[in-house]
Amino acid sequence: MNRIHINIDRIVLRGIDPADRQALVNGLKTELARMLADPTARAAIAQSRRTPVLPLGKMSMGQGTAGARLLGGGIARAIGKGISR
């Protein structure tokens, strides 16, 4: 079984309530796990490489923990697109 390790050193977020941090992290982890469960997506990003900076651009967030969770999922999808190039 191949393993994929993704290390995220820092995510810069402006305007997010610190109380919503864990919901964002949970959304990010859940979506990354879902994406990596797909064999096609997994093969596309399985090559070893380093991406020092992956600018994702502006992303909007809804209210509260639900909005933070959705934002985390959106960040995960953007990361998946960025590293599969």
N, C-alpha and C positions, 0 to 999 in steps of 0.2 A: 504494500500500500504506500503510495507516494504521499508525502506531507507537504503542505504549503504553509510557510510561516510568513505572516505579515506583521511587521513592526511599524507602529505609528508612534513616532516620537512626540509629535505635537500637532494639535488642531487649534488654530486660532479662531476664536468665535467672539464676535462683538455683539453685544446686546442680548445675550442669553442670560436668563436668571440662573444663578448658581444652584438653586433648588431643582432645576430641570436637568442638571448635568447627567445624573444617573439614567434618566429616561433616554437621553440622547445616546449615551454609551450603549444602552441595551438595544436600541434601534439599530445602531451601527453594527454591533456584533451579530444580531439576528439576521440582518440583511447580508452581511458578508458570509455568514455560514450558509445561508440559502443559496447565494450565488455560487459558492465553492462546491456545493452538493451537485450542481449540474455538471456532468462530465465534459460537455462542450466548452462551457465557460472555464472550467478548471484547466483544460488543456491549453486554452488560449493564454492563460496567465501563469502556467507552470514553469516557464523558463526563468532561471535565476537572473535577477537584475536588481539594481538599486535605482531608485527614483528619489533623488535628494529633495526635490520640491515638486509638488503636484498641485498647481493652482486650480481651484475648483470654481472660482468666480463667485458671484453673489447668489445666495440661495435664501429663499424666504422661509419663515417659520410661523406656524399657527400658534395659537394660545396654549399655555400650560404644558403639562407632561405629554399629552397626546401629540401636540405640535412638535415638541422636542424629539419624541420617538420617530415621528415621520421625517424630521430633518436628519436624524441619524441614519435612517434608511436611504435617504437621498444622497447623503455624503458617501455611504457605502457603494451605491450604484455609480457615483461619479468616480470613486477610487477604482472600481472594477473596470470602467471604461478607460480610465487613464493608464492603468497598468497592463491592459490587454493590447495596447497599441504596439 
